Amino acid sequence: MTATTVVKRQPVFVSCDKLRPDTRGHNLKVKVVEANQLAVRPGKTSRLSECLVGDETATIILTARNDQVDLCKPGACLIVRNAKIDMFRTSMRLAVDQWGKVELASELDITPNVDNNLSNIEFELVQVPLEASTPDAEAPESAKTDTEHAADTSAT
């Protein structure tokens, strides 16, 4: 058998202001502004920390788990790969699961924009009624054109 080489794509880094709810696959270069370790529940061994991270465009809360907590110290520069946006209550949180990676970066020239915190924006899930979105739904009388209205009255 011949060995084949796999050519990997270079990661495409995005800025924090481009993050949207329920999206995934984000690669970011960020700086940690602050880190708050959350209390561990009795009987649990996992560690959890909420870190405010950001770049020149915006900041967002990163939910760090287990080994990621050790990397998230205030002032540290991080490269976050394959991150996703989770919704916690009505706000966005950046999370890195088992398919992603958080690693320390060399000193990046980043000054986070703490005035634009994306986690402070509240989102609301809007349900769209199914009847209004189907093309077969009967239009109300006021929405019909004159020819449709005339065809309906002549048929009766």
DRENRO-981422 format. One record per residue: residue number from 1; x, z, y of N, C-alpha, C in turn. Coordinates in pm, whole numbers, padded with zeros to 5 digits, m for minus. Layout:
# residues N
 drenfi    n.u    n.w    n.v   ca.u   ca.w   ca.v    c.u    c.w    c.v
    NUM      X      Z      Y      X      Z      Y      X      Z      Y
...
***
This chain:
# residues 156
 drenfi    n.u    n.w    n.v   ca.u   ca.w   ca.v    c.u    c.w    c.v
      1  00084  00000 m00118  00000  00000  00000  00088  00000  00124
      2  00039 m00062  00226  00113 m00065  00351  00056  00041  00444
      3  00144  00103  00518  00100  00206  00613  00051  00138  00740
      4 m00064  00178  00786 m00117  00123  00911 m00103  00228  01019
      5 m00071  00183  01136 m00060  00275  01247 m00188  00271  01328
      6 m00231  00386  01368 m00353  00398  01448 m00311  00411  01594
      7 m00364  00324  01676 m00334  00328  01818 m00441  00414  01885
      8 m00398  00524  01944 m00491  00616  02009 m00509  00575  02154
      9 m00632  00593  02200 m00661  00565  02340 m00607  00677  02427
     10 m00564  00642  02546 m00524  00743  02642 m00650  00810  02696
     11 m00649  00943  02715 m00769  01010  02765 m00800  00970  02908
     12 m00927  00961  02938 m00973  00931  03073 m01019  01062  03134
     13 m00949  01107  03236 m00982  01234  03299 m01084  01211  03410
     14 m01183  01299  03416 m01287  01292  03518 m01274  01413  03610
     15 m01335  01403  03726 m01335  01516  03818 m01459  01601  03792
     16 m01454  01724  03836 m01563  01819  03808 m01696  01777  03871
     17 m01693  01708  03983 m01820  01671  04047 m01897  01565  03970
     18 m01837  01503  03870 m01904  01402  03788 m01978  01461  03669
     19 m01967  01592  03646 m02030  01656  03531 m02181  01666  03550
     20 m02255  01637  03444 m02402  01640  03446 m02452  01719  03325
     21 m02574  01771  03331 m02628  01851  03220 m02634  01774  03088
     22 m02611  01846  02978 m02621  01795  02842 m02538  01669  02818
     23 m02416  01667  02871 m02324  01557  02844 m02205  01611  02768
     24 m02128  01523  02707 m02015  01567  02625 m01902  01466  02634
     25 m01787  01506  02581 m01671  01417  02578 m01592  01413  02707
     26 m01595  01520  02784 m01525  01523  02913 m01380  01568  02896
     27 m01290  01502  02967 m01150  01542  02974 m01122  01579  03119
     28 m01071  01701  03141 m01052  01752  03276 m00915  01815  03292
     29 m00863  01809  03414 m00744  01885  03453 m00794  01984  03558
     30 m00788  02113  03525 m00846  02215  03611 m00750  02332  03630
     31 m00783  02415  03728 m00709  02537  03754 m00806  02653  03745
     32 m00763  02763  03684 m00848  02881  03668 m00846  02960  03798
     33 m00966  02985  03853 m00979  03063  03976 m00991  03211  03942
     34 m01082  03243  03850 m01100  03381  03806 m01148  03382  03661
     35 m01124  03493  03594 m01163  03508  03453 m01225  03645  03433
     36 m01342  03648  03369 m01412  03772  03341 m01437  03783  03192
     37 m01371  03879  03128 m01392  03899  02984 m01525  03971  02966
     38 m01608  03918  02876 m01738  03978  02850 m01723  04084  02741
     39 m01814  04179  02742 m01811  04287  02643 m01838  04231  02504
     40 m01765  04282  02408 m01782  04240  02269 m01886  04331  02205
     41 m01982  04269  02137 m02084  04349  02070 m02025  04421  01949
     42 m02075  04541  01919 m02023  04614  01803 m02041  04533  01674
     43 m01936  04531  01592 m01941  04458  01466 m01900  04312  01478
     44 m01877  04263  01597 m01835  04124  01619 m01685  04119  01647
     45 m01619  04019  01597 m01475  04005  01619 m01442  03896  01720
     46 m01540  03817  01760 m01511  03707  01853 m01500  03760  01995
     47 m01410  03696  02071 m01392  03730  02212 m01456  03622  02296
     48 m01508  03660  02412 m01577  03567  02499 m01540  03597  02643
     49 m01515  03492  02719 m01478  03508  02859 m01541  03396  02940
     50 m01588  03430  03059 m01640  03329  03152 m01537  03312  03262
     51 m01485  03190  03274 m01378  03161  03369 m01427  03058  03469
     52 m01404  03084  03595 m01436  02985  03698 m01317  02892  03709
     53 m01337  02765  03674 m01231  02665  03678 m01275  02550  03768
     54 m01179  02475  03819 m01217  02363  03904 m01100  02279  03948
     55 m01137  02173  04021 m01038  02085  04082 m01073  02069  04229
     56 m01021  01964  04292 m01043  01946  04436 m01187  01916  04471
     57 m01267  01872  04374 m01404  01829  04404 m01508  01937  04382
     58 m01490  02022  04280 m01591  02123  04248 m01535  02226  04151
     59 m01614  02329  04126 m01581  02429  04025 m01699  02445  03931
     60 m01672  02500  03812 m01776  02524  03712 m01729  02639  03624
     61 m01822  02707  03561 m01786  02817  03472 m01754  02761  03334
     62 m01636  02796  03284 m01592  02759  03150 m01615  02879  03059
     63 m01688  02859  02950 m01707  02964  02851 m01595  02953  02750
     64 m01500  03046  02757 m01384  03044  02668 m01410  03135  02549
     65 m01373  03089  02430 m01394  03165  02308 m01262  03189  02236
     66 m01247  03308  02178 m01136  03347  02091 m00999  03314  02150
     67 m00924  03218  02093 m00789  03186  02138 m00787  03126  02279
     68 m00897  03065  02321 m00903  03006  02454 m00897  03114  02562
     69 m00941  03236  02530 m00941  03346  02627 m00798  03377  02673
     70 m00702  03369  02580 m00562  03398  02614 m00505  03299  02714
     71 m00554  03175  02714 m00503  03072  02804 m00563  03081  02944
     72 m00681  03138  02954 m00757  03137  03080 m00723  03259  03166
     73 m00609  03255  03228 m00566  03359  03321 m00574  03301  03462
     74 m00612  03381  03562 m00621  03330  03700 m00491  03264  03745
     75 m00503  03145  03799 m00387  03068  03845 m00331  02972  03743
     76 m00377  02980  03617 m00325  02891  03513 m00386  02752  03528
     77 m00306  02650  03501 m00354  02512  03501 m00381  02471  03357
     78 m00497  02411  03334 m00540  02376  03200 m00574  02229  03188
     79 m00553  02176  03069 m00605  02044  03034 m00713  02069  02929
     80 m00834  02029  02961 m00949  02050  02874 m00989  01914  02818
     81 m00991  01903  02685 m01024  01776  02621 m01151  01788  02538
     82 m01231  01684  02544 m01355  01673  02467 m01448  01792  02491
     83 m01466  01827  02617 m01555  01937  02654 m01698  01887  02664
     84 m01790  01981  02658 m01932  01947  02672 m01995  02039  02774
     85 m02108  01998  02824 m02184  02079  02919 m02300  02141  02843
     86 m02301  02273  02837 m02412  02348  02779 m02497  02402  02892
     87 m02625  02414  02867 m02714  02474  02964 m02737  02620  02925
     88 m02706  02711  03015 m02729  02854  02995 m02834  02894  03096
     89 m02952  02929  03044 m03070  02951  03127 m03095  02823  03206
     90 m03071  02821  03336 m03098  02698  03412 m02972  02643  03477
     91 m02854  02687  03434 m02732  02639  03498 m02635  02581  03396
     92 m02539  02503  03445 m02443  02435  03359 m02323  02525  03330
     93 m02274  02513  03207 m02151  02580  03166 m02065  02479  03091
     94 m01936  02481  03116 m01842  02395  03045 m01799  02469  02919
     95 m01802  02401  02805 m01765  02465  02678 m01680  02369  02596
     96 m01590  02427  02519 m01504  02350  02430 m01527  02404  02290
     97 m01582  02322  02202 m01610  02367  02066 m01495  02330  01974
     98 m01521  02328  01844 m01416  02303  01746 m01357  02163  01756
     99 m01427  02069  01816 m01378  01931  01825 m01297  01909  01952
    100 m01295  02006  02041 m01221  01993  02166 m01093  02073  02164
    101 m01026  02073  02279 m00896  02140  02288 m00874  02188  02431
    102 m00822  02309  02441 m00780  02364  02571 m00632  02393  02559
    103 m00553  02339  02652 m00409  02363  02648 m00356  02387  02788
    104 m00249  02462  02795 m00184  02488  02923 m00116  02361  02972
    105 m00122  02340  03101 m00056  02224  03162  00056  02275  03251
    106  00150  02187  03276  00252  02223  03373  00184  02239  03508
    107  00251  02301  03598  00190  02328  03728  00134  02201  03791
    108  00003  02201  03809 m00064  02088  03873 m00089  02123  04019
    109 m00083  02023  04103 m00107  02045  04246 m00258  02038  04270
    110 m00328  02146  04230 m00474  02151  04241 m00513  02272  04325
    111 m00599  02249  04424 m00661  02357  04498 m00811  02348  04473
    112 m00866  02434  04386 m01008  02423  04350 m01100  02440  04470
    113 m01205  02360  04472 m01307  02366  04577 m01412  02469  04535
    114 m01394  02594  04576 m01486  02700  04535 m01619  02694  04610
    115 m01628  02614  04714 m01753  02602  04789 m01857  02520  04712
    116 m01814  02436  04620 m01905  02350  04543 m01903  02396  04397
    117 m01975  02505  04367 m01981  02560  04232 m02100  02498  04159
    118 m02073  02413  04061 m02181  02344  03988 m02264  02439  03903
    119 m02210  02555  03868 m02285  02652  03789 m02389  02726  03871
    120 m02382  02716  04003 m02483  02779  04089 m02605  02691  04109
    121 m02598  02566  04068 m02712  02474  04083 m02810  02501  03969
    122 m02936  02522  04003 m03038  02547  03902 m03106  02415  03866
    123 m03120  02393  03736 m03185  02273  03686 m03317  02312  03620
    124 m03411  02220  03622 m03540  02246  03560 m03574  02129  03468
    125 m03614  02160  03346 m03654  02057  03252 m03795  02012  03285
    126 m03811  01885  03311 m03941  01829  03348 m03996  01751  03230
    127 m04114  01788  03183 m04180  01719  03074 m04262  01603  03131
    128 m04242  01484  03077 m04317  01367  03119 m04430  01348  03020
    129 m04555  01342  03069 m04667  01324  02975 m04657  01190  02902
    130 m04688  01190  02773 m04675  01070  02693 m04778  00963  02731
    131 m04897  01003  02772 m05000  00904  02805 m04958  00814  02921
    132 m04894  00870  03020 m04855  00793  03137 m04739  00699  03108
    133 m04660  00729  03007 m04541  00648  02983 m04566  00534  02885
    134 m04680  00531  02814 m04706  00425  02718 m04766  00304  02788
    135 m04724  00183  02753 m04776  00064  02820 m04922  00034  02781
    136 m04970  00086  02668 m05106  00057  02625 m05209  00148  02689
    137 m05166  00244  02768 m05260  00338  02829 m05348  00265  02928
    138 m05473  00304  02933 m05570  00243  03023 m05540  00286  03167
    139 m05528  00191  03258 m05500  00222  03397 m05628  00269  03464
    140 m05619  00362  03560 m05738  00406  03631 m05796  00292  03714
    141 m05923  00302  03748 m05993  00196  03822 m05923  00162  03953
    142 m05869  00262  04020 m05805  00237  04149 m05674  00160  04134
    143 m05612  00161  04017 m05485  00093  03997 m05501 m00050  03950
    144 m05623 m00091  03913 m05645 m00227  03865 m05646 m00326  03980
    145 m05600 m00449  03951 m05604 m00555  04051 m05745 m00611  04059
    146 m05771 m00694  04157 m05905 m00751  04175 m05945 m00837  04056
    147 m05852 m00913  03998 m05887 m00998  03884 m05919 m00914  03761
    148 m05844 m00802  03739 m05876 m00716  03626 m06011 m00649  03646
    149 m06042 m00608  03769 m06169 m00543  03798 m06284 m00642  03779
    150 m06265 m00766  03822 m06369 m00868  03807 m06389 m00900  03659
    151 m06283 m00906  03580 m06296 m00936  03438 m06369 m00822  03367
    152 m06348 m00700  03408 m06416 m00587  03345 m06566 m00585  03379
    153 m06600 m00620  03502 m06741 m00617  03542 m06818 m00735  03483
    154 m06751 m00850  03463 m06819 m00965  03407 m06842 m00948  03257
    155 m06761 m00869  03192 m06775 m00848  03049 m06893 m00757  03018
    156 m06940 m00679  03112 m07053 m00588  03086 m07185 m00647  03119
***
